[in-house]
């Protein structure tokens, strides 16, 4: 029985390490800043969202994915009012 428990503990640790690495990768992705034209080519956004970003983002600045999503949301909220 000890052997099985050890194997399970190793399996659980490996899963935990993989989740931690995935979270770190996602955090790095969220912290990365992109230019306006990079968002226009991104597969993450719909055609409408890309059009909004092209209209509202500045050529000179860089933005995180989260900031771009906030710009989309602000634009959509402004249009809805």
C-alpha positions in Angstrom: 0.0 0.0 0.0 2.8 2.4 0.7 3.9 2.1 -2.9 0.6 3.2 -4.3 0.3 6.2 -1.9 3.8 7.3 -3.0 2.8 7.0 -6.6 -0.4 9.0 -6.0 1.5 11.7 -4.2 4.0 12.0 -7.1 1.1 12.2 -9.5 -0.6 14.9 -7.5 2.6 16.9 -7.2 3.2 16.7 -10.9 -0.4 18.0 -11.6 0.2 20.8 -9.1 3.5 21.8 -10.8 1.8 21.7 -14.2 -1.0 24.0 -13.0 1.5 26.4 -11.4 3.5 26.5 -14.6 0.3 27.2 -16.6 -0.7 30.0 -14.3 2.7 31.5 -14.5 2.6 31.4 -18.3 -0.8 32.9 -18.3 0.3 35.7 -16.0 3.3 36.4 -18.3 0.9 36.5 -21.3 -1.3 38.9 -19.4 1.6 41.2 -18.6 3.0 41.2 -22.1 2.2 44.4 -24.0 1.3 44.4 -27.7 1.0 47.1 -30.4 -2.2 48.0 -32.1 -1.4 46.1 -35.3 -0.7 42.9 -33.3 -4.2 43.0 -31.9 -5.6 43.3 -35.4 -3.9 40.0 -36.3 -4.8 38.2 -33.0 -7.0 35.1 -33.2 -8.2 35.8 -29.6 -10.5 38.6 -30.7 -13.6 38.5 -33.0 -13.7 40.6 -36.1 -15.9 43.2 -34.3 -13.5 43.4 -31.3 -10.6 43.8 -33.7 -12.4 46.7 -35.5 -13.1 48.3 -32.1 -9.4 48.0 -31.1 -8.2 49.5 -34.4 -10.5 52.4 -33.8 -9.7 53.1 -30.2 -6.1 52.2 -29.6 -3.2 54.5 -30.2 -0.4 53.7 -32.7 2.3 54.9 -30.4 1.3 52.9 -27.3 1.4 49.3 -26.3 -1.4 47.5 -24.4 -1.8 44.3 -22.4 -4.6 41.9 -23.4 -6.5 42.9 -20.3 -6.2 46.6 -21.2 -7.4 45.8 -24.7 -10.4 44.0 -23.3 -11.2 46.9 -21.1 -11.1 49.3 -24.1 -13.5 47.0 -25.9 -15.8 46.9 -22.9 -15.7 50.7 -22.4 -16.5 51.2 -26.1 -19.4 48.8 -26.0 -20.8 50.4 -22.8 -20.5 53.8 -24.4 -22.3 52.7 -27.5 -25.1 51.1 -25.5 -26.1 54.2 -23.6 
